[in-house]
Amino acid sequence: MKRIYIHVPFCISKCAYCDFYSIEGNELQELYVSALIKELELRKSEKSGPLKSLYFGGGTPSYLDKKILSRIFEYLNSIFSFEPDAEITLEANPENIDDDKCKTWESFGVNRLSIGVQSFHPDDLKYLQRVHTAEKAISVLKTAKKYFSNVSADLIHGIPGADDQRFVRNVKILSDLDVSHISMYSLSIEDRSRLKRLIHNKERADIDEEAQAQQFILAAETAEKMDYKQYEISNFCKSGVESKHNTAYWKGEPYAGFGPSAHSFNGAERRWNIADLKEYISAVESGTKYFETETIGPQEKYNEFILTRLRLVEGFSRQEFEQEFGADKFRKILLKTHNSPCFLVSENRIAFTREGLLLSDALMSELMEA
C-alpha cells in the first residue's frame, strides 16, 4: 500500500444531507483508536514502500482529541515511511478549528486541510443543518492559512432558495481568502439522509436540477477567471495543488482504507469494512472477520475505468485504455463519442466537454457494459 485512507466516524452533529457513516458524540474514541491501530498492525504486511498520501476523512477528523490523533500518527510513523512530497490531508469543520489545533496538526505532519464550508450564507447553512456561521467559516479559513499553504474548501450548490449570484459569491470569498483548492458538490438527496425525510414531510424544499446545473456553470466560469483550474467534475485548484490522494482514486491506483466503513482496492479486489463502529471494534479486537471482499471481473473493471477516468477533465489516453481493454473496444468508444458535443475526441484521447461534465452520469452509463 502506498496510499492510506483512515475513516474517523465521529461528528458533533450529523448534517441533514450526509450519507457517510458517522455517529454523533465522541465517547468511543479510545476504543476506536485501539481497534484502528490493531487493524493497521494486522495489515502492515501490505505496505510496499513509502506512503505517497494519507487521508483522514469522516465523519469529522478535526473532532478527534489531539491525544487520540497523536497515537495514530505515532503508530503510523513506527511502521511507515513517507515520500518527501507525501500529501497528508485532514478533513475539518469550522466549529473544530482554532490556532491550537492547527499547530498540533501541523506538528503531526498534516500539510493539507480540507474544510467543510458549504456556504457563506446563513439561509443555506440553516437548510443544511450546519452548526457553524458564515463569520466562523471566514475566521477559521484565515487561521488555517497561517499554518497550511494547501487549504481546500467544500461548497454545495443547488441549495433551494439560493440564487446563482449567492453561490458565485461563495467562490469569490474563497478566492479573496486565497484558498488553493475548491470542491463544488451538487446537493443530492441520499436515501439514508435526514434531508430526504425532511423533503418527504414538506419540511424542506426539494432541489431543482436545472437551476443546480446553471449555478455550477456560472460558478465554474467565475472560478476559472480567478485562476482556478477545473481538473475533475467537482474540483478546481490553483496550479499544482490538485488533490493527490483523490486523483489516485480516479486514476484507478490501489489504496488501503482503515476504520469502520472504509474501502480498499488492490487492483484486483475490492474490500470494505463493517459500517458500524461498535461492531467494527468488537470484530477487530476479538479477531473475527470485520470486512467483506469482492473480486473485480473484466466487465466491472471496464465499467470502473469509465466511471473514474472520465471524472477527470483530462479523460483517458488511447494507450492506457488499449493496454487494459484492447484496440477493438477503443474503436467502439470512438464510434459512440466522435460526433457528440459532449466529448472531446481525438485519435489518442477521449474526455468530456464542459457540457459533457454536467451530464456525466448519464453519458458514462451509456458507455458502460450491462
C-alpha positions as a printed Julia matrix, in Angstrom:
370×3 Matrix{Float64}:
   0.0     0.0     0.0
   1.22    3.47   -0.89
  -1.99    5.39   -0.18
  -3.98    5.15    3.05
  -7.44    6.39    3.93
  -8.49    6.48    7.61
 -12.18    6.87    8.39
 -12.97    8.87   11.52
 -16.7     8.41   12.21
 -17.25   10.99   14.96
 -19.27   14.21   14.49
 -20.63   16.88   16.82
 -23.91   16.51   14.94
 -24.91   14.83   11.68
 -25.71   17.18    8.79
 -29.11   16.73    7.16
 -27.73   15.78    3.73
 -24.95   13.44    4.89
 -24.97    9.79    3.84
 -21.47    8.86    5.01
 -21.14    6.58    8.02
 -20.84    8.73   11.14
 -22.06    8.9    14.73
 -22.8    11.86   16.98
 -20.55   12.3    20.02
 -17.02   11.09   20.75
 -17.46    8.75   23.72
 -15.95    5.77   21.87
 -12.74    7.49   20.7
 -10.43    5.46   22.96
 -11.92    2.14   21.85
 -11.91    3.32   18.24
  -8.23    4.2    18.17
  -7.23    0.9    19.8
  -9.15   -1.05   17.15
  -7.82    1.17   14.36
  -4.21    0.61   15.42
  -4.86   -3.12   15.67
  -6.24   -3.12   12.1
  -3.16   -1.24   10.9
  -0.99   -3.84   12.65
  -2.94   -6.71   11.08
  -2.4    -5.29    7.6
   1.13   -3.89    7.84
   2.42   -6.68    5.57
   0.57   -4.93    2.71
   2.96   -1.96    2.79
   5.06   -1.55   -0.34
   7.44    1.32    0.21
   7.0     4.91    1.42
   3.48    6.33    1.56
   2.51    8.77   -1.18
  -0.63   10.05    0.56
  -2.55    9.76    3.8
  -6.14   10.99    4.06
  -8.25   11.38    7.22
 -11.92   11.51    6.21
 -15.18   11.19    8.04
 -17.2    11.96    9.91
 -15.15   14.84   11.26
 -11.44   14.07   11.79
 -10.93   17.54   13.3
 -13.26   16.45   16.13
 -10.71   13.85   17.3
  -8.96   14.62   20.57
  -5.33   15.54   19.86
  -4.09   12.74   22.15
  -6.05   10.23   20.04
  -4.69   11.67   16.79
  -1.19   11.64   18.3
  -1.49    7.89   18.96
  -2.49    7.28   15.34
   0.46    9.27   13.97
   2.88    7.65   16.42
   1.87    4.23   15.19
   1.89    5.21   11.51
   5.38    6.67   11.86
   6.59    3.5    13.59
   5.7     1.24   10.65
   5.61    3.5     7.58
   7.92    5.98    5.97
   6.62    8.83    3.83
   7.81   10.13    0.48
   9.31   13.65    0.76
   6.34   15.18   -1.07
   3.67   12.96    0.53
   0.28   14.61    0.84
  -1.29   14.32    4.31
  -4.88   15.59    4.36
  -7.17   16.1     7.32
 -10.86   16.93    6.82
 -12.1    19.58    9.22
 -15.25   21.5    10.03
 -15.2    25.2    11.01
 -16.53   24.51   14.51
 -13.46   22.33   15.27
 -10.67   24.62   14.02
  -8.54   27.01   16.06
  -4.89   28.07   16.34
  -4.0    25.4    18.87
  -5.43   22.59   16.77
  -3.78   23.86   13.59
  -0.4    23.95   15.36
  -0.96   20.39   16.59
  -1.98   19.06   13.17
   0.99   20.79   11.55
   3.34   19.22   14.12
   1.97   15.77   13.24
   2.83   16.31    9.57
  -0.55   17.31    8.16
   0.11   19.53    5.13
  -3.35   19.84    3.58
  -6.58   20.87    5.29
  -9.96   20.2     3.65
 -12.63   22.37    5.29
 -16.38   21.79    5.03
 -17.58   25.34    4.47
 -20.56   24.52    2.16
 -21.8    28.13    2.04
 -21.26   31.6     3.48
 -24.99   32.37    3.58
 -26.96   31.77    6.81
 -30.07   30.52    5.0
 -28.03   27.84    3.2
 -26.35   26.75    6.42
 -29.74   26.52    8.12
 -31.17   24.41    5.27
 -28.19   22.03    5.51
 -28.37   21.99    9.33
 -24.75   23.07    9.68
 -23.71   24.26   13.14
 -21.18   26.96   12.13
 -21.84   30.52   10.96
 -20.51   32.25    7.85
 -18.39   34.52   10.06
 -16.88   31.48   11.78
 -16.03   29.9     8.43
 -14.22   33.03    7.23
 -12.35   33.31   10.53
 -11.12   29.7    10.54
 -10.08   29.86    6.87
  -7.83   32.78    7.8
  -6.5    30.76   10.75
  -5.86   27.7     8.59
  -3.95   29.77    6.03
  -1.45   30.76    8.73
  -0.37   27.14    9.14
  -1.11   25.43    5.82
  -0.29   26.64    2.33
  -2.61   24.0     0.88
  -6.17   24.63    2.09
  -9.22   23.22    0.34
 -12.83   24.26    0.92
 -16.02   22.39    0.08
 -19.06   24.2    -1.3
 -22.53   22.81   -2.05
 -24.52   24.18   -4.99
 -28.18   23.75   -5.81
 -29.49   24.54   -2.32
 -33.18   25.53   -2.65
 -33.65   29.27   -2.18
 -30.07   30.12   -3.17
 -29.85   32.1    -6.4
 -26.93   31.92   -8.82
 -25.2    35.04   -7.53
 -25.3    33.8    -3.95
 -23.32   30.72   -4.91
 -20.93   32.69   -7.13
 -20.29   34.95   -4.14
 -19.15   31.88   -2.18
 -16.48   31.24   -4.81
 -15.37   34.88   -4.76
 -15.0    34.83   -0.97
 -12.77   31.75   -1.16
 -10.68   33.41   -3.87
 -10.31   36.57   -1.76
  -9.11   34.37    1.12
  -6.54   32.77   -1.21
  -7.86   29.24   -0.7
  -5.86   26.99   -3.03
  -8.47   24.31   -3.81
 -12.27   24.36   -4.13
 -14.61   21.37   -4.33
 -18.11   22.19   -5.61
 -20.58   19.4    -4.94
 -24.19   19.35   -6.08
 -26.72   18.84   -3.32
 -28.07   15.32   -3.67
 -30.89   13.68   -1.76
 -29.49   10.43   -0.41
 -31.87    7.67    0.66
 -30.48    7.35    4.19
 -30.16   11.08    4.85
 -32.31   13.13    7.19
 -32.83   15.61    4.34
 -34.77   13.03    2.34
 -37.21   12.63    5.22
 -37.49   16.38    5.68
 -38.33   16.87    1.99
 -40.79   13.99    2.05
 -42.53   15.6     5.05
 -42.58   19.02    3.28
 -40.26   20.48    5.94
 -37.63   21.36    3.32
 -37.96   22.47   -0.31
 -36.86   19.96   -2.95
 -33.92   20.59   -5.29
 -34.23   21.94   -8.85
 -31.72   20.08  -11.03
 -31.81   22.62  -13.9
 -31.13   25.51  -11.53
 -28.4    23.42   -9.92
 -26.63   22.91  -13.26
 -26.89   26.59  -14.19
 -25.47   27.59  -10.82
 -22.5    25.29  -11.31
 -21.76   26.64  -14.82
 -21.62   30.24  -13.56
 -19.52   29.29  -10.54
 -17.1    27.26  -12.67
 -16.66   30.19  -15.06
 -16.07   32.51  -12.1
 -13.51   30.14  -10.57
 -11.58   29.9   -13.83
 -11.45   33.7   -14.14
  -9.84   33.67  -10.7
  -7.1    31.23  -11.81
  -8.68   28.04  -10.5
  -8.3    25.21  -13.0
 -11.01   22.57  -13.19
  -9.3    19.17  -13.16
 -12.22   16.91  -12.16
 -16.01   17.07  -12.34
 -16.33   18.8    -8.95
 -12.8    20.05   -8.24
 -10.87   23.23   -9.02
  -7.42   24.29   -7.87
  -4.6    26.76   -8.24
  -1.66   25.48  -10.27
  -0.01   22.33   -8.91
  -2.26   21.63   -5.92
  -4.63   19.0    -7.24
  -5.63   16.51   -4.54
  -3.01   13.78   -5.0
  -4.96   11.27   -2.94
  -8.29   11.68   -4.7
  -6.66   11.87   -8.13
  -5.12    8.48   -7.41
  -8.64    7.11   -6.81
  -9.82    8.46  -10.14
  -6.8     7.01  -11.93
  -7.51    3.56  -10.51
  -4.45    3.32   -8.26
  -4.55    0.91   -5.28
  -5.33    2.27   -1.81
  -5.97    0.86    1.65
  -8.81    2.03    3.88
  -8.9     1.64    7.68
 -11.67    2.19   10.2
 -15.42    1.49   10.12
 -16.95    1.62    6.6
 -13.56    2.24    4.94
 -12.97    0.76    1.49
  -9.78   -0.66   -0.03
  -8.75   -1.55   -3.58
  -5.66   -3.52   -4.65
  -6.23   -3.6    -8.41
  -7.99   -6.96   -8.47
 -10.16   -6.97   -5.36
 -12.35   -4.51   -3.51
 -12.7    -4.68    0.26
 -14.95   -2.82    2.7
 -15.12   -2.74    6.49
 -18.2    -3.09    8.7
 -20.13    0.21    8.68
 -20.88    0.15   12.4
 -18.37    1.41   14.96
 -19.3    -0.93   17.82
 -19.37   -3.97   15.54
 -16.05   -2.92   13.96
 -14.39   -2.55   17.37
 -15.75   -5.87   18.61
 -14.72   -7.79   15.48
 -11.19   -6.34   15.25
 -10.49   -6.82   18.95
 -11.85  -10.4    19.01
 -10.05  -11.44   15.84
 -13.23  -12.17   13.88
 -13.89  -11.02   10.33
 -14.62   -7.29   10.09
 -14.7    -6.83    6.31
 -16.14   -8.19    3.06
 -14.34   -8.65   -0.26
 -15.29   -8.75   -3.92
 -13.17   -9.84   -6.88
 -13.38   -7.44   -9.81
 -14.15   -9.19  -13.12
 -13.33   -7.91  -16.65
 -16.7    -6.2   -17.17
 -16.65   -4.46  -13.81
 -13.04   -3.41  -14.36
 -14.05   -1.78  -17.66
 -17.04   -0.02  -16.09
 -14.92    1.22  -13.18
 -12.42    2.63  -15.68
 -15.16    4.58  -17.46
 -16.65    5.83  -14.17
 -13.37    7.04  -12.71
 -11.18    8.19  -15.63
 -13.92   10.27  -17.24
 -14.38   12.18  -13.98
 -11.04   13.79  -14.78
 -11.06   16.74  -17.19
  -8.09   15.16  -19.0
 -10.12   11.99  -19.62
  -8.06    8.98  -20.68
  -5.5     8.21  -23.36
  -5.82    5.66  -26.09
  -2.62    3.99  -24.89
  -3.78    3.37  -21.31
  -7.21    2.21  -22.48
  -5.86   -0.24  -25.07
  -3.33   -1.65  -22.6
  -6.25   -2.66  -20.37
  -9.02   -3.48  -22.83
  -7.64   -3.71  -26.38
  -7.97   -1.74  -29.61
 -11.4    -3.09  -30.6
 -13.07   -1.61  -27.52
 -11.4     1.74  -28.09
 -12.75    1.83  -31.66
 -16.25    1.09  -30.31
 -15.99    4.02  -27.9
 -14.78    6.28  -30.72
 -17.87    5.4   -32.75
 -20.14    6.29  -29.82
 -18.46    9.59  -28.99
 -16.8    11.16  -32.05
 -19.82   13.24  -33.23
 -21.11   14.17  -29.78
 -20.89   17.77  -28.48
 -20.39   16.24  -25.03
 -17.0    14.67  -25.82
 -13.56   15.91  -26.85
 -12.34   13.12  -29.12
  -9.04   12.6   -30.9
  -7.2     9.54  -32.11
  -5.25    9.48  -28.84
  -7.58   10.77  -26.1
 -11.23   10.93  -25.01
 -12.58   13.42  -22.47
 -15.76   15.33  -21.65
 -16.52   18.86  -22.79
 -17.92   21.25  -20.14
 -21.41   20.26  -21.32
 -20.44   16.61  -21.03
 -19.17   17.05  -17.48
 -22.61   18.34  -16.48
 -24.26   15.25  -17.99
 -21.52   12.86  -16.93
 -23.64   10.35  -15.01
 -25.95    9.66  -17.96
 -23.15    9.71  -20.53
 -20.95    7.31  -18.58
 -23.91    4.94  -18.2
 -24.26    4.86  -22.0
 -20.62    3.79  -22.37
 -20.73    1.13  -19.67
 -21.37   -2.54  -20.36
 -24.56   -4.04  -18.95
